[in-house]
Amino acid sequence: MQNLLPFRWAALALVLLLAWDASGLDLWIVRHIGDASGFALKESWFTEGLLHKGGQRLAMVVMACIVAVNLWPRFLPLLTRRERVWWLAVTAFCLALIPIIKSFTLTSCPWDLAEFGGRARYVSHWAFGVVDGGGGRCFPSGHASAAFSYLAGGWALARAYPRAAHAWLVTTVALGVVFGVSQMVRGAHYPSHTMWTGWICWAVTVAAAHAGPWRLSRGAA
């Protein structure tokens, strides 16, 4: 029963996320950020330069560190080989999954909407096959995945380094929220785009940690 608890939390989060989608709050929120002239912070040095481009560079550095930990056991020596490989594999899977999903979506970004200076009309990402007149490929948030894809580190570290695991999870979630908000105020994404990225990466990590042949041993988060 205890092993089912993470899945129940993920299911509850899914229900809440679906409720958010049905509420129409996505468009309501971005309308308080942008106007007919667009989004004031779209090209800000802080949101675009530091948080967007800088966040992408940070994600690459973190991935390089995870690869180093996997290849050289002297880093974090208490981790088992299984935990190292699992950490790397799940992280790489999440990093690849979000762009793949984005490549199939027809949903455009808020800054593409006609009311914000673009040419698209608002269409829910649940309206499968409906073209909104924009460029599409905006759902879910790719930039938020530069943080949420690394959630697996919290599970991989949990047995041998519980304090580091907790710090890793808190930092990862915090960065994911910051990246998501920064892209939202730029007009690049709706709030739900970030929420879905977070949920997908979380659900994948939970499933990999607790089910199937690749599941982690007891003591994992």
N, C-alpha and C positions, 0 to 999 in steps of 0.2 A: 504493500500500500504506500509506503514511503517513497518508493521509486516512481509512483504515479503522480506525486505532488507537483514536481516541476511541469508535467504535462497539463495538469489542471490549472496551474497559474498561467501557462501559455494560452490555454483555451479561454480563460477568463479575459486575458489581455486581448485576444482575438475578438471576442464579443464586444468589448469596449471600443475597439478600433473600428469595427463595423458600424457601431452606433455613431461614432464620430463621423464616419463617411456619410451616413444617412442624415446627419444633422444640418449639413450645408455650411458648417462653420469655416471650412477651408476658404471659400470665396469671401465670406464675411470678414475674415481676418485680413486677407491680403488687400481688400478694399480700404482698410484703415492704414495701410502702409504705402500703397501706390495710388496714382491718379492718372489723368489723361496724358500727362507728360512722362509717365513711366515711374521708375523707382529711384529715388534720390541717392540711395546707397549702392546702386548697381555697380558702379565703377570706383567706389571708395577704396582708398589704399588699405583701410582696415579690413573691410569685408572681402574685397576681391584679392588684394595683394597679400595681406597677412593670413587671414583665416581660410581663404580658398586656395590660392597657390601655395602658401606656406603650409597649409594642412595637407596638401597633396605630397609635398616633400617630406613632411613628418611621417606620413603613412609609409612612404618608401623606406625611410630609415628604420622604422619599427619592424617592417617586414624583413629587412636585412638582418636585424638583431635576432628575430625569431629563427631565421635560417641558420645564423651563427650558433645559436643555442642548440639547434638540432644536430649540426655537424660536429661541434666540439663539446663533448660531454663535460669538460672541465668547467664550463659555464653552468651554473645551477646544477651541481653534481648530484643532488639528491633526487633529481627527476629520473624516472625510468626511461628506457628507450621508447617504450610504448607511448608514454605521456608526451615525449618530445615529438614523435612522428604524428601522433594524434593532433597535437597543437598546430603543427605546421599544415597538416592536411585539411583540417577543418577551417583554419584561417584562409588558406588558399581557395577552398571551395566557396566560402562566403564572398571573398573578393571577386571571384569570377561570376558568381550567381547573379548578383545585382545588375551588372552591366548586361548580362544575357537577357534578364527580364526586361530591362530598359529598351533593348533593341527591338522588342516585339510590341511595345506599347504605342498607342496612337495619341496618348495624352501629351499635350503641349505644356510649356511652362507658363506661369502667370504673366511674365513679361511679353509673352506672345499674344495675349488677349487684346482684342480691339479696344477695350475700355482703358487699357494701359499703354496704348500707342502701337499695338501690334495689328494682326489681322485675323486672329483666331477667335472662336467663340468658346465659352466654357462648356466642357463636356466631362462628366464624371469618368474616372478611370474604370468604373464598372460598366460603362457603355461600350462593351466589346464590339469592335468593328466599325464604330462610329468615328469618322474623321472630323476633327474640329477646325480644320483650315490652317493649322499651324504646322510646325515641324515635327511634332510628336517626340517620342523617345525621352520623356521627362520623368516618367514614373517607374520605380521609386527613386529616392534620392541617392545618386551615386556618390556625392561628396560625403554624406553622412556615413556611407559604408566605409569611408577611410578611417572611421573610428569603430563603428559597430561590428565590422568584420573581425575585429580583434578580441571579441568577447571570449573566445575559446581559451585565451590565456588564463582567465580566472579559474576555469575548470581544470586546466592542465597543472596549474600551480597549487591547487587547493590541498592536496594530500601532503606534499613535502614543505610547502611554503604558504601556510594559510594567511598570514598577514600580508604577504606580497600579493596573494590572490585577491584579497579584499581590496587592496589599494589599486590593483590592476583593473578590477571591475568598476570601481568608483570613477577612476580616471577615464576609462573607456566610455562609460555612459555620459559623463560630463562633457567630454570632447564631442561625442556624437550629438548631444543637445546643442552645444555651441556651434558646431558646423551646420547643423540643421537650421538653427535660428538665423545664422549669418546668411545662408542661402535664401531663406524666406524673405528677409528684409531687402535682399538684392532683387527679388522677384523671380528667382530661379526655381523655387519649389513652393508648394503648399505645405502646411504643417503635416498633413497626412502622409506626404511623400517620405518625410523623415521618420514618422512613426512606423510606417510599413517596413522601411529598411531596418529599423531597430528590431521590429518583431520578427522579420524573416531571419535575420542573423541569430537572434536569440533562439527561435524555434529550431533552426538547424543545429545549433550548438547543443541544445537540450537533447534533441533526438540522437545526436552522435554520442553524447556522454552517457545516455541511459538506455539505449536500445541498439540491437544489432551486434554484429561481430566486432565492431570497433569501439564498443562502449568502454568507458573507463572503469577502473576498479572502484570498490567502495572507498569512500573518503574523498571522492571528487565532489566538486560543488554541485 
